[in-house]
Amino acid sequence: SLHAFRAEALSTMDFQEREDKEGIRWSWNFFPSSRLEGARMVIPLGCLITPLKQISGLPLLTYEPVRCKTCQAILNPYCEVDYRSKLWVCPFCTTRNTFPQHYADISENNLPAELYSQYTTVEYKLGGYNGSGGFPGANAPMRPLAPPPVFVYVVDVCLPTEAETEALKDALLMSFNLLPENAQVAFITYGTTVQLHEVGESEFSKTWVFRGSKEVTTHQLVEHLNPTKTPVAAQGGAAQPNTIPNLPNPERFIGAMSDIEFTLTSLVEELQPDPWPIPPHRRALRGTGAAISVAVALLESGYRGYGGRIMTFMAGPCTQGPGQTVSTDLGDQIRLHNDLKADTAPFFAKSKQFYDALLPRCVGNGHAIDAMVGSLDQVGVAEMKALVQGTGGNILCSDSFATPQFKGSFQKMFTTAADGHLCMAFNAAMEVRTTVDWKISGCVGPCVSRNKPSSCISETQTGIGGTCQWGMSALDHNTTFALYFDPAGSTPPGSGVPRRTGMTYRCMQLITRYQHPSGEYRLRATTVPHKINDTTNPADLAQAFDQETAAVLMARLAVFKADYEHLFDVLRWLDRHLIRLVTKFADFASNDPSSLRLHPAFALFPQFMYHLRRSEFLQVFNSSPDETANFRIMLDRQTCSNCLIMIQPTLHCYSMKGPPCPALLDSQSVQPDNILLLDSFFEVCIHHGETIAAWRKANYQDQPEYEYFRQLLQAPKTDAENIIKPRFPVPRLTDCDQRGSQARILYNKINPSTTHNNAGGYGQQSGELMYTDDASLSTFMDHLKKLAVQN
């Protein structure tokens, strides 16, 4: 059939080609129909999907989507269509639906865009009007546009130095120039107290002050800002205890950038450090949690249901009130991983509970929380992790607001698309529909559950499960989610799923609703088939396995588990899956490790797991809780290729022996006569060998006869700039020499194949000598083979 042909064409695509076309990659490109056989595949069936991926040729339809009357799925190329009777059969629930009146002219030669086979992803402008007539939309009612997105600046004024204050001012003024003229903006500063500034009044603007040691609820905020008036309930009438009051005249505090730019610029230029004196051997009083509660209450009472971001700038830890991370006494150390493990961090649980309570409010109201950190010390990102991640907010961590890393990342937040609008989406919801032969187990990514029941929900929960819909306050074109599925059994006859001899196809539809920066409400629907095949032929199974996607899916699951389970248990869970996978798909003689051979489609997977076990995602030694939280948030939201770089960094070698080439991530690649370029996503490191560094210090590159040496030194710098240019957040660039202090960035990532334990005599070792007790990749593989071939 035509539908089987379409599904077969997609299933035979290259993994990368399919990701470019649909924004999706599967761990298995076909999977058995039964749960028992599915469990024997070891690696779960899942996909990495980027809902708002920029797809060339994506049609933007200016009419409402046609939905199934039973399951609300959207018309797509995999529906059976009866052109004579003007009926279509939903592939998800097999319901027969009639086309609406404006589809009366539909025929095999006159199809709407959503039925074309090449348009497996379509985007709708909800409530739009199709003035040209033709297919849909002539009678569709216009849906009013949403107000422009609002940006609330929550600025820390307890900065340690004047230079730091000036750097933050420069960053704020830069962002004002990048925001659209119609963007709505509010401004809050905090230190010992929290100050909410009136920006909408041109004369006699007031500053409303709140205690930094106390949470501010929405009712308290409205009563404080209007002491002589009775709060108005959201539904009208007198305010009730459980209703959210509306703030009269919110334009006093939230105004269009074009109208208040002068006021905002004056506020920033006149920004002064917190006047509250700091006693000796004490930290500054800083009410970060109270300031965030004021911002959440302000948007909840004056901008509820519309997209917005609360951008929180933090130069130190919260030392008072809700969200407190540490006491003001400098003798008290801020919590470390050992304190969290032993449950001896005095403020962690209460602070985390406070931020977690804000999460459903923020997502329900459509507001994201961003964390902008410019501090050498921890500031409390670990406590805020669920709030930032669940709302889809960004996190920018740097040592100072003056670093190029922070300035570049903050500037890229306001990147605009070709149409002039910000590359952001707001107030989004993502829903999954599946055919009857599989079910959705859960999702791992920057989202929260909407607890929507459905027949397509699996009893087994993986990640955030028990629902078919997830909410997030902000999205961008690179935000990627991991979806996990569970086979529900064989396809029943008459299910509407396309069939071929020996195999069938099941379908999944992802529906993403969001608010466009222009104010339009849009819906994007992606419908993809997935092959069912019960073959046990190892060669066929190998062709279906995408080891890169599988590694990222397993990494995200491991990180999700690490937030709730002991790290030792998570590592054992990873090891068991790896051993089972090698045992099932490798060829070997029983009890003979040397005979083990793994198909090339699986060959890199053990290597990915080795580097994952050693990575900062699962090894918290030498990382603070804030750093670990930052790493895990990034892993849960980046694309497949970026996540792979995080798990196993890339290494390139530059030498006079030939052109630049990829190098093994191994200590033997460190040679005195080469330059290495390491990309670990968070950091880009240029490492010069001893001989190269000595020549550079002798300034040979400045002499005309050594022009080739100057070009050799410049090549990795140029490539590093090309790596950094498109990446968000901007990685830190380090230039170091062999055995220098910064060389540890490279040595921490490479495989320690030459250590003080296995090196030969003096001068006989090849590569850099690593002083570590970590097992090398070779030792890891030897143990893996030994365990895999055991009876």
C-alpha positions in Angstrom: 0.0 0.0 0.0 1.0 3.6 -0.3 1.2 4.0 3.5 3.6 1.0 3.7 5.7 2.5 1.0 5.9 5.8 2.9 6.9 4.0 6.1 9.4 1.8 4.3 11.1 4.9 2.7 11.5 6.5 6.1 12.7 3.3 7.8 15.5 2.9 5.2 16.8 6.4 5.8 20.2 7.0 7.3 20.0 7.9 11.0 21.4 11.4 10.4 19.2 12.0 7.4 16.1 11.1 9.3 17.1 13.4 12.1 17.4 16.3 9.6 14.0 15.5 8.1 12.0 14.9 11.2 14.2 15.9 14.2 14.0 12.3 15.6 16.5 9.5 16.2 15.6 6.0 17.5 17.6 3.6 19.6 16.2 0.7 17.5 14.8 1.4 14.0 12.7 -1.7 14.4 11.6 -3.5 17.5 9.7 -6.7 18.4 6.0 -6.7 19.0 5.9 -8.5 22.4 7.1 -7.2 25.7 9.1 -10.4 26.3 11.1 -10.1 23.1 11.4 -6.4 23.8 13.0 -7.0 27.2 15.5 -9.3 25.5 16.8 -6.5 23.4 18.3 -5.0 26.6 18.4 -1.4 25.4 14.9 0.1 25.7 13.0 1.4 22.7 13.2 5.1 22.7 13.9 8.2 20.7 15.5 11.6 20.9 13.2 14.2 19.5 13.6 17.9 19.0 10.0 19.2 18.8 10.8 22.7 17.3 13.8 21.6 15.1 14.3 24.0 12.2 13.3 21.8 9.2 13.8 23.1 5.7 10.6 23.3 3.7 8.4 23.0 6.8 4.8 24.1 5.8 3.1 26.7 8.0 -0.6 26.2 7.6 -2.9 29.1 8.4 -5.9 27.0 9.5 -7.0 24.8 12.4 -5.9 21.2 12.3 -8.4 18.4 11.5 -8.7 16.2 14.6 -10.0 12.7 15.2 -13.3 12.9 17.1 -12.3 10.1 19.4 -8.6 10.5 20.3 -7.9 14.0 19.1 -5.1 12.9 16.8 -4.3 15.1 13.9 -4.8 14.3 10.2 -1.5 13.0 8.8 -0.1 11.1 5.8 -0.6 7.7 7.5 -4.4 8.0 7.6 -6.5 5.9 5.3 -8.6 8.3 3.1 -11.8 7.5 1.3 -12.0 10.3 -1.3 -15.4 9.3 -2.6 -17.1 9.3 0.8 -14.9 12.1 2.2 -13.9 10.0 5.2 -10.5 9.3 6.8 -9.6 6.6 9.3 -7.4 7.5 12.3 -4.4 5.2 12.5 -4.3 5.6 16.3 -7.9 4.6 17.3 -9.3 3.4 13.9 -12.2 5.8 14.2 -13.8 6.8 10.9 -14.0 10.6 10.6 -15.7 12.8 8.1 -13.8 15.7 6.6 -15.1 19.2 7.5 -17.1 21.1 4.9 -14.1 23.1 3.6 -12.4 19.8 2.5 -15.2 19.2 0.0 -12.9 19.5 -3.0 -10.4 16.9 -1.7 -9.3 14.2 -4.1 -6.2 12.1 -5.0 -5.0 15.0 -7.2 -6.0 17.8 -4.8 -4.6 17.1 -1.4 -4.1 19.3 1.7 -0.5 19.7 2.8 -1.0 17.5 5.8 -1.7 14.4 3.6 1.5 14.8 1.4 4.0 12.0 2.2 6.9 14.4 2.5 5.2 16.5 5.1 5.4 14.2 8.1 5.9 17.4 10.2 3.5 20.3 9.7 3.0 23.5 11.7 -0.4 25.2 12.2 -1.0 28.9 12.9 -4.0 28.4 15.2 -7.0 30.6 14.6 -5.4 32.0 11.4 -7.3 33.1 8.3 -6.6 31.7 4.9 -7.6 34.6 2.6 -6.8 32.7 -0.6 -9.6 30.3 0.0 -8.9 26.7 -1.1 -8.5 24.2 1.7 -9.4 25.1 5.2 -9.6 28.2 7.1 -12.1 30.4 5.3 -14.5 30.3 8.2 -12.0 29.8 11.0 -12.4 32.4 13.8 -9.4 34.6 14.5 -7.8 33.9 17.8 -6.4 37.0 19.5 -2.7 37.2 19.7 -1.0 36.8 23.0 0.8 39.8 24.5 4.6 40.0 23.8 6.7 37.9 26.0 7.8 39.4 29.4 11.3 39.4 30.7 11.8 40.0 34.5 15.3 41.0 35.5 16.1 39.8 39.0 19.5 41.4 39.7 21.8 40.7 42.7 23.4 43.9 44.1 25.7 42.1 46.6 28.6 42.0 44.1 32.1 41.5 45.6 33.9 44.2 43.6 33.2 47.3 41.6 34.6 45.7 38.5 32.1 42.9 38.8 29.3 45.5 39.2 30.4 47.3 36.1 30.6 44.0 34.1 27.0 43.1 35.2 25.8 46.6 34.2 27.3 46.2 30.8 25.6 42.8 30.3 22.2 44.2 31.3 22.5 47.2 29.0 23.6 45.0 26.1 20.5 42.8 26.6 18.2 45.9 26.5 19.5 46.6 23.0 18.8 43.0 21.9 15.2 42.7 23.1 12.4 43.5 20.7 10.8 47.0 21.1 7.5 45.5 22.1 9.0 43.1 24.7 7.5 43.6 28.2 10.1 44.1 30.9 10.1 44.3 34.7 13.1 45.1 37.0 13.8 43.7 40.5 17.0 44.1 42.5 17.8 42.2 45.7 20.3 42.0 48.5 19.4 42.3 52.1 16.0 43.4 50.9 14.1 43.0 47.6 13.2 46.0 45.6 10.5 46.0 43.0 10.9 49.0 40.7 8.1 50.9 39.0 9.2 51.3 35.4 6.0 52.3 33.7 5.7 55.7 35.3 7.8 58.4 33.8 7.7 60.7 36.8 7.9 60.0 40.5 8.6 56.3 40.1 8.5 54.3 43.3 10.5 51.4 44.6 8.6 48.8 46.6 10.7 47.1 49.3 10.1 43.6 50.6 12.0 41.7 53.3 14.6 39.4 52.0 14.1 36.9 54.8 10.5 36.0 53.9 8.6 34.5 51.0 6.1 36.8 49.3 2.9 35.1 48.1 0.7 36.5 45.3 -1.9 37.7 47.8 0.7 39.4 49.9 2.2 41.1 46.8 -1.2 42.4 45.6 -2.1 43.6 49.1 1.3 45.3 49.5 1.1 47.1 46.2 -2.5 48.2 46.7 -3.0 48.6 50.4 -6.2 50.6 50.1 -7.9 48.3 47.6 -9.5 44.9 47.8 -7.8 42.3 45.6 -9.8 41.3 42.6 -10.2 37.6 42.0 -9.2 36.1 38.7 -12.8 35.2 38.0 -14.3 38.5 39.2 -16.0 39.3 42.5 -14.4 39.1 46.0 -11.1 37.3 46.5 -11.3 33.8 47.9 -8.6 32.0 49.8 -7.7 29.7 46.9 -8.2 32.1 44.0 -5.3 34.0 42.4 -5.8 37.8 42.7 -5.2 40.1 39.7 -2.9 43.0 40.2 -4.5 46.3 39.3 -2.5 48.4 36.9 0.3 45.9 36.3 1.7 48.3 33.7 3.3 50.2 36.6 5.8 47.4 36.9 5.8 45.8 33.5 6.2 48.0 30.4 7.2 47.8 26.7 10.9 48.2 26.1 10.3 51.0 23.6 8.5 53.0 26.3 10.7 52.3 29.3 14.2 51.9 27.8 15.3 55.2 29.3 14.0 54.3 32.7 15.6 50.9 32.7 18.9 52.3 31.5 18.9 54.9 34.3 18.1 52.2 36.8 21.1 50.1 35.7 23.5 53.0 35.4 22.6 54.1 38.9 22.8 50.6 40.4 24.7 50.7 43.6 26.0 47.9 45.8 23.8 46.8 48.7 24.2 49.5 51.4 23.7 47.0 54.3 27.1 46.7 56.1 28.8 43.4 56.1 30.5 42.5 59.5 34.0 41.0 59.4 34.2 37.3 58.7 30.6 37.3 57.5 28.9 36.8 54.1 26.5 39.4 52.7 22.8 39.0 53.5 21.3 37.9 50.2 17.6 37.0 49.8 17.6 35.2 46.4 14.6 33.0 47.2 12.5 36.0 48.3 13.4 37.9 45.1 12.3 34.9 43.0 9.1 34.6 44.9 8.3 38.3 44.3 9.0 37.8 40.5 6.8 34.7 40.4 4.0 36.5 42.3 4.3 39.6 40.0 3.8 37.6 36.8 1.2 35.3 38.4 -1.0 38.3 39.3 -0.3 40.5 36.2 0.8 38.2 33.3 -0.8 34.8 34.0 -1.0 32.4 31.1 1.3 34.2 28.8 4.9 33.5 28.0 7.7 35.0 30.1 11.2 34.5 31.6 12.5 35.4 35.0 16.2 35.9 34.6 17.9 35.6 38.0 21.4 37.0 38.2 23.4 35.5 41.2 26.8 36.6 42.4 26.8 34.5 45.6 24.8 32.1 47.7 21.5 32.9 49.3 22.1 33.5 53.0 18.7 34.3 54.4 15.0 33.5 54.0 13.5 30.9 51.6 16.1 29.2 49.5 18.9 29.7 52.0 22.0 27.8 51.0 24.5 28.7 53.8 24.7 30.8 56.9 26.4 34.3 56.9 29.3 33.0 59.0 32.3 32.5 56.7 33.5 29.7 59.0 30.5 27.6 57.8 31.4 25.8 54.6 28.7 25.6 51.8 27.3 22.1 51.3 29.3 19.5 49.3 28.4 16.2 47.8 29.5 14.3 51.0 27.2 16.5 53.1 24.2 15.7 50.8 25.0 12.0 50.9 25.3 12.0 54.7 22.2 14.3 55.0 24.2 16.8 57.0 23.5 19.9 54.9 21.3 22.0 57.2 19.5 24.1 54.6 19.4 21.9 51.5 16.1 20.0 52.0 14.1 23.0 53.0 15.4 25.2 50.2 14.8 22.5 47.6 11.3 22.1 48.9 10.7 25.9 48.5 11.9 25.9 44.9 10.1 22.7 44.0 6.8 24.3 45.3 7.3 27.1 42.8 7.7 24.7 39.8 4.0 23.9 39.2 3.0 27.5 39.6 5.6 28.7 37.0 4.7 26.0 34.5 1.0 26.5 35.0 1.4 30.2 34.4 3.9 29.8 31.4 6.9 31.4 33.0 10.5 30.0 32.8 13.2 30.6 35.4 16.8 31.3 34.1 19.8 31.1 36.4 22.7 33.5 35.5 25.6 32.8 37.7 28.8 34.9 38.0 30.6 33.5 41.1 33.6 31.4 42.0 31.6 30.0 45.0 28.4 27.9 44.8 25.2 29.9 44.7 22.5 27.3 45.2 21.9 25.9 41.7 21.6 22.4 43.1 18.5 23.5 45.1 17.0 25.2 42.1 17.7 22.4 39.6 14.2 21.1 39.4 12.7 24.6 39.0 15.1 25.7 36.3 15.0 22.4 34.4 11.3 21.8 34.8 10.4 25.2 33.4 12.8 24.9 30.4 15.0 27.7 31.7 18.6 28.3 30.8 21.5 28.1 33.2 24.7 30.1 32.5 27.5 29.3 35.0 30.7 31.2 35.0 33.3 32.4 37.4 32.5 36.1 36.8 30.0 38.3 34.9 33.1 39.7 33.1 34.2 36.5 31.4 33.8 36.1 27.6 32.0 32.9 28.4 29.2 34.6 30.2 29.0 37.6 27.9 28.8 35.4 24.8 26.3 33.0 26.3 24.0 35.8 27.5 24.1 37.5 24.2 23.2 34.3 22.3 20.1 34.0 24.5 18.6 36.8 22.5 19.4 35.5 19.0 16.8 36.3 16.4 15.5 34.2 13.6 15.3 35.2 9.9 11.8 36.6 10.6 13.2 39.0 13.2 11.6 37.2 16.2 13.6 35.8 19.1 14.6 32.1 18.8 12.3 31.2 21.7 9.0 29.5 22.3 6.9 30.0 25.4 4.1 28.3 27.4 4.4 25.0 25.6 2.8 21.6 26.0 3.9 18.3 24.3 1.6 15.4 23.8 2.3 11.9 22.4 -0.2 9.6 20.7 0.6 6.0 19.8 -1.1 3.2 17.9 -2.5 0.3 19.9 0.7 -1.9 19.6 2.9 0.2 21.8 2.6 2.6 24.7 4.5 5.6 26.0 6.5 4.8 29.2 7.9 8.3 30.0 10.0 11.2 29.1 13.3 12.6 30.3 14.0 16.3 29.6 13.2 19.8 30.7 9.6 19.4 31.4 7.0 18.4 34.0 4.1 16.0 33.9 0.6 17.3 33.0 -0.9 14.1 34.5 -3.1 13.6 31.4 -4.6 10.1 31.3 -4.8 8.1 28.1 -5.0 4.5 26.8 -1.6 4.9 25.2 0.2 5.1 28.6 2.3 2.2 29.7 2.1 0.6 33.1 5.9 0.7 33.3 7.1 4.2 34.1 10.5 5.4 32.7 11.6 8.9 33.7 8.6 11.2 34.0 5.8 8.7 33.2 2.2 8.1 33.9 1.0 10.7 31.4 0.9 11.4 27.7 1.4 15.1 28.0 4.2 17.2 29.4 4.4 21.0 30.0 7.3 23.4 29.8 7.4 27.1 30.0 10.1 27.7 27.4 11.6 25.9 24.4 14.1 26.6 21.7 15.1 25.0 18.4 17.7 22.7 20.0 15.7 21.5 23.1 15.6 17.7 22.8 13.5 15.2 24.8 14.1 11.5 25.4 10.9 9.5 24.9 10.7 5.8 26.0 8.2 3.3 24.7 6.9 -0.1 25.7 5.7 -2.7 23.2 2.1 -3.7 24.0 1.9 -6.9 22.0 1.0 -7.9 18.5 -1.1 -5.7 16.3 -4.7 -6.7 16.3 -6.5 -7.2 13.0 -8.2 -4.1 11.7 -6.1 -1.7 13.7 -5.5 0.5 10.7 -1.8 0.1 11.0 -0.1 -0.4 7.5 1.1 -3.9 7.0 3.5 -5.8 4.9 4.3 -9.5 4.8 6.5 -10.4 7.8 6.4 -6.9 9.3 4.1 -4.1 10.3 4.4 -0.5 11.1 3.2 1.3 14.2 2.8 5.1 14.4 3.6 7.8 16.9 2.4 11.4 16.7 4.0 14.2 18.7 1.8 17.3 19.1 3.5 20.4 20.4 1.5 23.6 21.2 3.4 26.8 22.0 3.3 30.5 22.0 5.4 32.1 19.3 7.4 35.2 20.1 5.2 37.1 17.7 2.2 36.3 19.9 0.8 33.7 17.6 -0.4 30.4 19.0 1.1 27.5 17.0 0.8 23.8 16.9 3.4 21.4 15.4 2.5 17.8 14.6 5.1 15.2 13.8 3.8 11.8 12.7 6.4 9.0 12.2 6.1 5.2 11.6 8.2 2.6 13.4 8.8 -0.8 12.0 7.8 -3.9 13.9 10.0 -7.0 13.2 10.3 -10.1 15.3 13.4 -11.3 13.6 16.2 -12.8 15.7 18.9 -12.6 13.0 21.8 -10.7 14.6 22.8 -9.1 11.3 19.3 -7.6 10.9 19.2 -6.4 14.5 22.6 -4.8 14.1 21.3 -2.8 11.1 18.5 -1.4 13.3 20.6 -0.3 16.2 21.7 3.3 16.6 24.5 3.1 19.2 24.8 6.8 19.5 21.2 7.4 20.3 21.2 4.4 22.6 24.1 5.8 24.5 22.4 9.1 25.1 19.1 7.5 26.1 21.0 5.3 28.6 22.9 8.3 29.9 19.8 10.3 30.4 18.2 7.5 32.3 21.3 7.1 34.5 21.4 10.8 35.3 17.6 10.7 36.1 18.2 7.7 38.5 21.3 9.5 40.0 19.0 12.2 41.4 17.1 9.7 43.4 19.4 6.7 43.9 22.9 6.0 45.2 25.6 6.4 42.5 26.9 3.0 43.2 23.5 1.5 42.3 23.3 3.5 39.1 26.7 2.3 38.0 25.8 -1.3 38.7 22.6 -0.8 36.6 24.6 0.5 33.7 27.1 -2.4 34.0 24.4 -5.0 34.0 22.8 -3.6 30.9 26.2 -3.4 29.1 27.0 -7.0 30.0 23.6 -8.3 28.9 23.9 -6.4 25.6 27.3 -7.8 24.8 26.3 -11.3 25.8 23.3 -11.2 23.5 24.8 -9.6 20.4 28.4 -10.7 20.4 29.9 -13.9 18.9 32.1 -15.9 21.2 33.0 -19.3 22.5 31.8 -20.1 26.0 34.3 -19.1 28.7 36.8 -17.8 26.1 37.1 -14.0 26.4 39.7 -13.8 23.6 37.1 -15.2 21.1 34.6 -12.4 21.6 33.7 -10.4 18.5 31.2 -7.5 18.5 29.4 -6.3 15.4 30.5 -2.8 14.2 27.0 -1.5 14.9 27.6 -2.3 18.6 31.3 -1.8 18.8 31.3 1.8 20.1 28.6 1.4 22.7 30.9 -0.2 25.4 33.3 2.7 24.8 30.5 5.3 25.3 29.5 3.6 28.6 33.2 3.6 29.7 33.4 7.3 29.3 30.0 7.9 30.8 31.0 6.0 33.9 34.0 8.3 34.2 32.2 11.5 33.3 31.2 14.4 35.6 27.6 13.3 35.2 28.1 10.2 37.4 31.4 10.9 39.1 30.9 13.8 41.5 34.5 13.8 42.9 36.1 17.2 42.2 32.7 18.7 41.3 30.5 20.8 43.5 26.7 20.1 43.7 26.1 23.2 41.7 28.5 22.1 38.9 26.9 18.6 38.9 23.4 20.1 38.6 24.6 22.3 35.7 26.1 19.3 33.8 23.0 17.2 34.3 20.6 19.9 33.2 22.6 20.3 30.0 22.7 16.6 29.2 18.9 16.5 29.6 18.2 19.2 27.0 20.9 19.1 24.3 20.7 17.4 20.9 22.1 13.9 20.3 25.4 15.1 18.8 26.0 17.5 21.6 25.2 14.9 24.3 27.7 12.5 22.7 30.4 15.2 22.9 29.6 15.5 26.6 29.9 11.8 27.1 32.9 11.1 24.9 34.8 14.4 24.0 36.3 14.7 20.5 40.1 15.1 20.1 41.9 16.4 17.0 45.7 16.3 16.4 47.8 18.9 14.6 51.4 18.2 13.7 54.0 18.7 11.0 53.7 15.1 9.9 50.4 15.7 8.0 47.1 17.6 7.9 44.8 17.8 11.0 43.1 14.6 11.8 41.0 13.0 14.6 43.0 11.4 17.4 42.2 8.7 19.9 41.0 10.0 23.2 44.0 8.3 24.8 47.1 9.3 26.7 49.2 7.9 23.9 47.9 10.8 21.7 49.8 13.3 23.9 53.1 13.7 22.2 55.7 16.5 22.6 55.6 17.4 18.8 51.9 17.8 18.3 49.0 20.1 19.3 45.7 18.6 20.5 42.3 20.2 20.4 39.8 18.8 22.9 36.1 19.6 22.7 34.1 18.4 25.7 31.1 20.7 25.0 31.6 22.7 28.3 35.3 23.3 27.6 37.5 23.6 24.5 41.2 23.0 25.3 44.2 23.6 23.0 47.1 21.5 24.3 50.6 22.1 23.1 53.3 19.4 23.4 56.5 20.1 25.1 58.5 20.6 21.9 55.9 22.8 20.3 55.6 24.9 23.5 59.4 25.4 23.6 59.5 26.5 19.9 56.6 28.9 20.6 58.3 30.4 23.6 61.4 30.9 21.5 59.2 32.9 19.0 60.1 30.8 16.0 56.6 31.6 14.6 57.6 35.3 14.2 60.4 34.5 11.8 59.6 34.5 8.1 61.4 31.2 7.4 59.1 29.4 10.0 55.8 30.5 8.4 54.6 26.9 8.4 55.0 26.8 12.2 52.9 30.0 12.6 50.2 28.3 10.5 50.4 25.2 12.7 49.9 27.3 15.8 47.0 29.2 14.2 45.1 26.1 12.9 43.7 24.8 16.2 42.8 28.4 17.3 40.7 28.8 14.1 39.0 25.5 14.6 38.3 26.3 18.2 36.6 29.5 17.2 34.5 27.6 14.7 33.4 25.2 17.5 32.6 28.0 19.9 30.8 30.2 17.5 27.4 28.3 17.1 27.4 26.7 20.5 25.1 27.8 23.4 26.1 28.1 26.1 29.5 29.3 25.1 32.2 26.8 26.3 35.3 28.0 28.1 38.5 28.2 25.9 41.7 27.1 27.5 45.2 27.3 26.0 47.8 25.2 27.8 51.1 23.4 27.5 52.0 19.8 28.3 52.4 19.2 32.0 51.1 22.7 32.7 48.4 23.3 35.4 45.6 23.7 32.9 46.6 20.5 31.1 44.6 18.6 33.7 41.5 19.5 31.6 42.7 17.2 28.9 44.2 14.6 31.2 40.9 14.2 33.0 39.1 13.2 29.8 41.5 10.9 28.1 41.8 7.2 28.5 44.7 6.5 30.9 46.3 3.7 28.9 49.8 4.6 30.1 50.0 5.0 33.9 52.7 4.7 36.6 51.5 1.1 37.1 51.9 -0.2 33.5 54.6 2.0 32.0 58.0 0.5 31.1 61.3 1.7 32.2 62.3 5.4 32.1 61.9 6.9 28.7 60.2 3.7 27.3 56.6 4.8 27.7 54.7 6.1 24.6 52.5 9.1 25.3 51.9 11.0 28.5 52.3 9.2 31.8 49.1 9.3 33.8 49.2 9.2 37.6 45.8 7.7 38.3 44.2 4.5 39.7 41.3 4.7 37.2 40.9 1.6 35.0 41.9 2.1 31.4 39.6 1.3 28.5 41.6 -1.8 27.7 41.2 -3.1 31.3 37.5 -2.2 31.2 37.0 -4.2 28.0 38.9 -7.2 29.3 36.6 -7.4 32.4 33.6 -6.9 30.2 34.6 -9.8 27.9 35.3 -12.0 30.8 31.9 -11.4 32.3 30.0 -11.6 29.0 31.3 -15.0 28.0 30.6 -16.7 31.4 28.0 -19.4 31.3 
